[in-house]
Amino acid sequence: MSNGLDPALPAGPTWRDRAVDAGLFCAAVFLGMVVLGVVKEQGDLPGWAAELDPLLGLVACCALWWRRDFPLAVALIGLPAVALATSALPAGAMIVTNLALRLRWRRALLMLGAYVVCMVPSGLLLSGAADDLWLDAAFSLTYLLAAFASGNALRSRRLLLERLRVDAERARAEDERRLADARRGERQAIAREMHDVLAHRISLVSVHAGALAYRTRQAEAGAGPALSGAEVAESAEVIRGNAHQAVEELQEVLHLLRAEGHGEPVSLLPRIADIDGLVADARATGQPVDFRTELAADAVRDLRGQMHRTVYRVAQEGLTNARKHAPGTPVSLRLTGGPGGGLTVEVRNGLPAAPRAEGAVPGTGGGLTGLAERVRLDGGTLDHTATDGAFTLRARLPWPAR
């Protein structure tokens, strides 16, 4: 059963609401007694009305306690009291204000019309004369419309505050979502950086350690010459150097993770010119790499730092994948393009003739996915194909004209 409340308004009285109700009740009783006393002194009320007036005024005042929960019922109870009792006028003003505040506008307007119909002719009934009928009607209309307008103003203010509260909560939730997305994006970027930095170094360590173990097993089986002390020391030094470099690069990534600012360590911003060192490290492991670049040095210097890093990471990922999945196969690395024509990085290697050996370096499977996202953020595309016995990794990046 509906009590007439508008669901758009917040419900549930608090101790503060109850204190306000008590204050309004006391004010309505006091003002009603004052109005009744003034009217009785003027002698305008007939005898039956003077006896009935206090009782009706008390009923209207008591009904105010339930105005929050049952505004429509309170308005119906107060209708005869306000129409016939002068002492109910203060409570009636509060009841009409409550109508506009809490009822849906259709019901509120219907009840306002009922109050107008009952109050306007009540002056003739109470006074018994038609001389002041227009004055009483004007007073009744002014009284009702002023109370109704006050209730509408309070309603608009409450709805505005509620809307602002909801908007503030929505904005707070949206900010939290954006912060969560930003944190997730940062974590993904750092994860890609750690993969790009460490996978290359660890694959180099694995290749050198695998070669050392293979030569040792061959010597023990009598299938090859034993390693000299100098060869063992050289291999151990290469392994130690790459492991040390991997630890340093990992520390730099962790430093980036803990940093409060947005700057990055310089060594984490590799440039296209550093690909020569990348190729040299790969060749030192015995990986046959054919590196050719058609990029003009002057034009390359004008590229954004992010573009340098993306090109470097594509080349690094291509060499690392070839070393892990097709060890010993020739690799070709090509850099082509120019301002206005885009920049293309292509890494091609032969497909392995046999399944991966037991000691091969395992992969996480996320390198190309992270690399594709990195290239996409730079406005480029990444594709990889395996055809005609070769695996090709190709990245195309935009290179604006000067």
Secondary structure, DSSP 8 states (H G I E B T S, - for coil): ----B-TTS-----HHHHHHHHHHHHHHHHHHHHHHHHHHHHT-S-HHHHHHHHHHHHHHHHHGGGTTT-HHHHHHHHHHHHHH-GGGHHHHHHHHHHHHHHB-HHHHHHHHHHHHHHHTTHHHHHH--STTHHHHHHHHHHHHHHHHHHHHHHHHHHHHHHHHHHHHHHHHHHHHHHHHHHHHHHHHHHHHHHHHHHHHHHHHHHHHHHHHHHHHHHHHTTSS----HHHHHHHHHHHHHHHHHHHHHHHHHHHHHH-SSS---GGGS--GGGHHHHHHHHHHTT--EEEEE---HHHHHTS-HHHHHHHHHHHHHHHHHHHHHSTTS-EEEEEEEETTTEEEEEEEEE--SS---TTS----S-HHHHHHHHHHHTT-EEEEEEETTEEEEEEEE-----
